[in-house]
Amino acid sequence: MTQVAIQLPDDLGQFLQRAVHSGGFHDSNEFFISIVANLKEQTESPLTSEEELKLASLRVDIQHAVDQAERGEVIRDFKMDAFLEERHREHSAADAA
């Protein structure tokens, strides 16, 4: 097993201690092993072509929304609850028909 010594800034050291003490990790070694293993998996497991297409589509949608917002084309005082209730009524009416 490879041994590595690191120095952390105080705020990251405190974050590490909170993560270990919260019960998520047995000790700091387990914390870092988990982080490095996750990074290794992410970098060595490229996206599938289907995932790449979904990601590209999401990026287009996000850019479209950003462009609209920059042009001032945003909904003011949007009420999510009212919007969802209306969609639910429309869906229920369509099912009943």
Secondary structure, DSSP 8 states (H G I E B T S, - for coil): ---------HHHHHHHHHHIIIII-SSHHHHHHHHHHHHHHHHHS---HHHHHHHHHHHHHHHHHHHHHHTT---TT--HHHHHHHHHHHHHHHHH-
